[in-house]
Amino acid sequence: MIPGRQERLIPVSRQSEITPEGLKKLEEEIEYLSTIRRREVADRIKEARDFGDISENAEYDDAKNEQAQLEAQIVQLEERLRRSTVVEDVPADKSEVSFGSIVHIKDQDSGDSRKFQIVGSTEANLAGGKLSSESPIGAALIGGKVNQIVNVPAPRGPEKKFKITKIEAA
């Protein structure tokens, strides 16, 4: 430590699990943004520059802002890719919920049934039926068996109860 300077702790990037399918989608998105979108934005900047004076050119400013946002998005996705650990050995065992499993659950209060694949936090998408293994429900389901009722603490109110009705291999 240097006298008179405060030392900052830099957080260590944590690894996150990802399915092979999620890895492929992430790589495809990075490829698309790095090639096609980057070229489109560069063409937009060139076109806006051709309008003349760039100091008062709103099209140029918009295009440069879009370029900055695109570059930030690419950096973020590349960092996510670096932190990802691909879980290829998804167990074919359907007796217990594990990473990659497709699990059918029934809400014990409302009677609603849902189906989710347990995935890493970076590829979670509730609307798409992908539930993070790190979410409260995902974490409660891991290790569960068919007909088992799992309890999930709710931020407000009573805990939620879900019954595992079916487990499928992905």
Long-range contacts (C-beta under 8 A, 24 or more apart in sequence): 13-79, 13-82, 13-83, 14-83, 15-83, 15-84, 15-85, 16-80, 16-83, 16-84, 16-85, 16-120, 16-121, 16-122, 17-84, 17-85, 17-86, 17-87, 17-99, 17-119, 17-120, 17-133, 18-84, 18-85, 18-86, 18-87, 18-119, 18-120, 18-122, 18-123, 19-86, 19-87, 19-90, 19-100, 19-117, 19-119, 19-120, 19-123, 19-170, 20-86, 20-88, 22-84, 22-119, 22-120, 22-122, 22-123, 23-81, 23-84, 23-86, 25-123, 26-77, 26-80, 26-81, 26-84, 26-122, 26-123, 27-81, 29-77, 30-74, 30-77, 30-78, 30-81, 33-70, 33-73, 33-74, 33-77, 34-74, 37-70, 38-70, 38-74, 41-66, 41-67, 41-70, 42-67, 80-122, 83-122, 84-120, 84-122, 87-120, 90-169, 90-170, 91-169, 92-169, 93-169, 94-167, 94-168, 94-169, 95-145, 95-146, 95-167, 96-143, 96-144, 96-145, 96-167, 97-141, 97-142, 97-143, 97-144, 97-145, 97-164, 97-167, 98-142, 98-143, 99-133, 99-142, 100-169, 100-170, 101-167, 101-168, 101-169, 101-170, 102-167, 102-168, 102-169, 102-170, 103-141, 103-144, 103-164, 103-166, 103-167, 103-168, 104-164, 104-165, 104-166, 104-167, 104-168, 105-141, 105-162, 105-163, 105-164, 105-165, 106-162, 106-163, 106-165, 107-160, 107-161, 107-162, 108-149, 108-160, 108-161, 108-162, 108-163, 109-160, 109-161, 113-165, 117-170, 118-142, 137-162
